[in-house]
């Protein structure tokens, strides 16, 4: 897998001015995650990981609590996931994950970003087959054998394990996320995960060159500025 996942996923915020958007996006994702799997982080490992990421991103406790309270209530927003695939400048593959209460608005906004940056929206599956949909768990340690043993005992379908610079990184199919995380917690106790996410990791990368560099960066910025966009993954290799 390499470390492609670290620089192929665009952060939801690049400056302090974007904090409000980060809070909003985390709040929306927390709400949906708690609504789907329950608001108890001990029973909902996906929610637990999301709360930990929110805290690392300095999302205030009241924003997290508000999202969970809303998930426990009746009614509220009705967000649904939406995924769009396309090709950016230089024919770079791009996947855009959204949570939206208005799919027609969202796809229109996403399409506009691609069009303005000389890209194009593709059909479902046109890009995602060139990405691995991975659960990625990284933590401090060097016991690669012990990690693999714990995962195999739990019957986790491990894709890859990296041991580099005092850090273990586990890759598994996205469907194995909860099982993989729980097996690591059972084996090593309360781990502090540096990476605890499900991501799309590109199988191959495309160099972005010349005039396409500025256009591609513009596309990423425009997409991340959209309120409905949660994550942007791509196969571009920027200079």
C-alpha positions as CSV (number, residue, x, y, z in Angstrom):
1,X,0.0,0.0,0.0
2,X,2.9,2.4,0.7
3,X,1.9,5.7,2.3
4,X,-0.2,6.8,-0.6
5,X,-3.2,7.1,1.8
6,X,-1.5,9.9,3.7
7,X,-1.2,12.4,0.8
8,X,-4.0,11.3,-1.5
9,X,-6.8,12.3,0.8
10,X,-7.5,16.0,1.0
11,X,-8.0,17.4,4.4
12,X,-11.3,19.1,5.2
13,X,-9.5,22.2,6.3
14,X,-6.2,23.9,5.4
15,X,-6.4,27.1,7.4
16,X,-7.7,28.4,10.7
17,X,-10.5,30.2,8.7
18,X,-11.9,26.8,7.8
19,X,-12.6,25.7,11.4
20,X,-16.3,26.4,11.2
21,X,-16.6,24.2,8.1
22,X,-14.6,21.4,9.9
23,X,-17.0,21.6,12.8
24,X,-20.0,21.5,10.5
25,X,-18.7,18.5,8.6
26,X,-17.7,16.5,11.6
27,X,-21.0,17.3,13.2
28,X,-22.9,16.0,10.2
29,X,-20.8,12.8,10.0
30,X,-21.1,12.2,13.8
31,X,-24.9,12.6,13.6
32,X,-25.2,10.1,10.7
33,X,-22.8,7.6,12.3
34,X,-24.6,7.7,15.6
35,X,-28.0,7.6,13.9
36,X,-27.0,4.4,12.0
37,X,-25.0,2.5,14.6
38,X,-26.1,4.0,17.9
39,X,-24.7,6.9,20.0
40,X,-22.7,4.8,22.5
41,X,-19.0,4.9,21.4
42,X,-18.2,1.7,23.2
43,X,-20.8,-0.2,21.2
44,X,-20.2,1.7,17.9
45,X,-16.5,1.5,17.1
46,X,-17.0,3.6,13.9
47,X,-18.4,6.4,16.1
48,X,-15.6,6.0,18.6
49,X,-13.0,6.4,16.0
50,X,-14.8,9.4,14.5
51,X,-15.0,11.1,17.9
52,X,-11.3,10.6,18.4
53,X,-10.6,12.1,15.0
54,X,-12.8,15.0,15.8
55,X,-11.0,15.7,19.0
56,X,-7.6,15.6,17.2
57,X,-9.0,18.1,14.8
58,X,-9.8,20.3,17.8
59,X,-13.6,20.1,17.4
60,X,-15.1,21.5,20.6
61,X,-16.9,19.0,22.9
62,X,-20.2,20.9,22.6
63,X,-20.2,20.3,18.9
64,X,-19.7,16.6,19.4
65,X,-22.3,16.4,22.2
66,X,-24.8,18.4,20.1
67,X,-24.5,16.0,17.2
68,X,-25.0,12.9,19.4
69,X,-27.9,14.5,21.2
70,X,-29.6,15.2,17.8
71,X,-29.0,11.6,16.8
72,X,-30.8,10.4,20.0
73,X,-33.8,12.7,19.4
74,X,-36.7,12.4,17.0
75,X,-36.6,13.9,13.6
76,X,-33.7,16.2,12.8
77,X,-31.9,16.4,9.5
78,X,-32.2,13.5,7.0
79,X,-28.7,13.2,5.6
80,X,-27.8,10.4,3.2
81,X,-24.4,9.4,1.8
82,X,-23.6,10.2,-1.9
83,X,-20.5,9.3,-3.8
84,X,-19.4,10.9,-7.1
85,X,-16.6,9.8,-9.3
86,X,-14.8,11.7,-12.1
87,X,-11.7,12.8,-13.8
88,X,-9.8,16.0,-12.9
89,X,-7.2,17.9,-14.9
90,X,-4.6,15.6,-16.4
91,X,-7.2,12.8,-16.3
92,X,-6.6,12.2,-12.6
93,X,-9.1,9.9,-10.9
94,X,-11.2,11.6,-8.2
95,X,-13.7,10.3,-5.7
96,X,-15.9,12.7,-3.8
97,X,-17.8,11.5,-0.7
98,X,-20.7,13.6,0.5
99,X,-23.5,13.7,3.1
100,X,-26.5,15.5,1.8
101,X,-30.1,16.4,2.4
102,X,-30.5,17.4,-1.2
103,X,-28.8,15.1,-3.7
104,X,-29.9,17.3,-6.7
105,X,-28.2,20.3,-5.3
106,X,-25.1,18.3,-4.3
107,X,-24.5,16.7,-7.7
108,X,-25.0,20.0,-9.4
109,X,-22.4,21.7,-7.1
110,X,-19.9,18.9,-7.6
111,X,-20.4,18.8,-11.4
112,X,-19.8,22.6,-11.5
113,X,-16.4,22.2,-9.7
114,X,-15.3,19.6,-12.3
115,X,-16.5,21.6,-15.2
116,X,-14.9,24.8,-14.1
117,X,-11.5,23.0,-13.7
118,X,-11.7,21.2,-17.1
119,X,-12.7,17.9,-15.5
120,X,-15.7,15.7,-15.9
121,X,-18.1,13.7,-13.7
122,X,-18.0,9.9,-14.5
123,X,-20.6,7.2,-14.1
124,X,-20.7,5.2,-10.8
125,X,-17.9,2.7,-10.9
126,X,-15.9,4.5,-13.5
127,X,-13.1,5.4,-11.1
128,X,-13.7,3.5,-7.8
129,X,-12.6,0.2,-9.4
130,X,-9.1,1.7,-9.5
131,X,-9.1,2.3,-5.8
132,X,-8.9,0.0,-2.8
133,X,-11.6,0.7,-0.2
134,X,-9.5,0.1,2.9
135,X,-9.8,0.2,6.7
136,X,-6.5,1.8,7.9
137,X,-5.4,1.6,11.5
138,X,-2.0,3.0,12.5
139,X,-0.4,3.0,16.0
140,X,2.9,3.3,17.7
141,X,4.7,-0.1,18.0
142,X,7.0,-2.5,16.2
143,X,5.5,-5.9,17.0
144,X,4.5,-6.8,13.5
145,X,4.3,-10.5,14.3
146,X,2.1,-10.0,17.3
147,X,-0.2,-7.7,15.3
148,X,-0.6,-10.2,12.5
149,X,-1.2,-13.0,15.0
150,X,-3.9,-11.0,16.8
151,X,-5.7,-10.2,13.5
152,X,-5.5,-13.8,12.2
153,X,-6.8,-15.1,15.5
154,X,-9.8,-12.8,15.1
155,X,-10.2,-14.1,11.5
156,X,-9.6,-10.6,10.0
157,X,-8.9,-10.6,6.3
158,X,-5.7,-8.5,6.4
159,X,-4.5,-6.9,3.2
160,X,-1.1,-5.6,4.4
161,X,0.9,-4.6,7.5
162,X,3.6,-2.0,7.5
163,X,6.2,-1.6,10.2
164,X,8.1,1.6,9.7
165,X,9.7,4.2,12.0
166,X,8.2,2.8,15.1
167,X,4.7,2.7,13.7
168,X,2.5,-0.3,12.7
169,X,0.0,0.4,9.9
170,X,-2.7,-2.2,9.2
171,X,-4.7,-2.3,6.0
172,X,-7.8,-4.4,5.7
173,X,-11.0,-4.4,3.5
174,X,-13.4,-1.7,4.7
175,X,-15.9,-4.4,5.7
176,X,-13.3,-5.6,8.3
177,X,-12.9,-2.3,10.0
178,X,-14.8,-3.0,13.3
179,X,-13.4,-6.6,13.6
180,X,-9.8,-5.4,12.9
181,X,-10.0,-2.5,15.4
182,X,-11.6,-4.6,18.1
183,X,-9.0,-7.4,17.7
184,X,-6.2,-4.8,18.1
185,X,-7.8,-3.3,21.2
186,X,-8.3,-6.8,22.7
187,X,-4.6,-7.7,22.0
188,X,-2.9,-4.5,23.0
189,X,-5.3,-2.7,25.3
190,X,-6.2,1.0,24.9
191,X,-4.3,2.0,21.8
192,X,-4.1,5.5,20.5
193,X,-4.5,5.3,16.8
194,X,-2.7,7.8,14.7
195,X,-4.8,6.8,11.7
196,X,-8.3,5.3,12.3
197,X,-10.2,5.6,9.1
198,X,-11.8,4.0,6.1
199,X,-10.3,5.5,2.9
200,X,-10.1,5.0,-0.8
201,X,-6.5,4.3,-1.7
202,X,-5.5,4.6,-5.4
203,X,-4.0,1.5,-6.9
204,X,-1.9,3.6,-9.3
205,X,-1.1,7.3,-9.4
206,X,-1.0,9.9,-12.2
207,X,1.6,12.7,-12.3
208,X,0.1,16.1,-12.4
209,X,2.2,18.5,-14.5
210,X,2.3,21.9,-16.1
211,X,-0.8,24.0,-16.2
212,X,-2.8,21.1,-14.8
213,X,-1.2,21.5,-11.4
214,X,-2.9,24.8,-10.6
215,X,-6.2,23.6,-12.1
216,X,-6.1,20.4,-10.0
217,X,-5.4,22.3,-6.8
218,X,-8.3,24.6,-7.7
219,X,-10.6,21.6,-8.1
220,X,-9.6,20.2,-4.7
221,X,-10.1,23.6,-3.1
222,X,-13.5,24.1,-4.7
223,X,-14.7,20.6,-3.7
224,X,-13.5,21.0,-0.1
225,X,-15.3,24.3,0.1
226,X,-18.7,22.6,-0.6
227,X,-20.7,22.1,2.6
228,X,-21.9,18.7,1.5
229,X,-18.5,17.3,0.7
230,X,-16.9,15.1,3.5
231,X,-13.9,13.7,1.8
232,X,-12.0,13.9,-1.5
233,X,-9.7,11.1,-2.7
234,X,-7.6,11.2,-5.8
235,X,-4.9,9.4,-7.7
236,X,-2.9,12.5,-8.5
237,X,0.8,12.8,-7.8
238,X,1.5,16.5,-7.3
239,X,5.0,18.0,-7.7
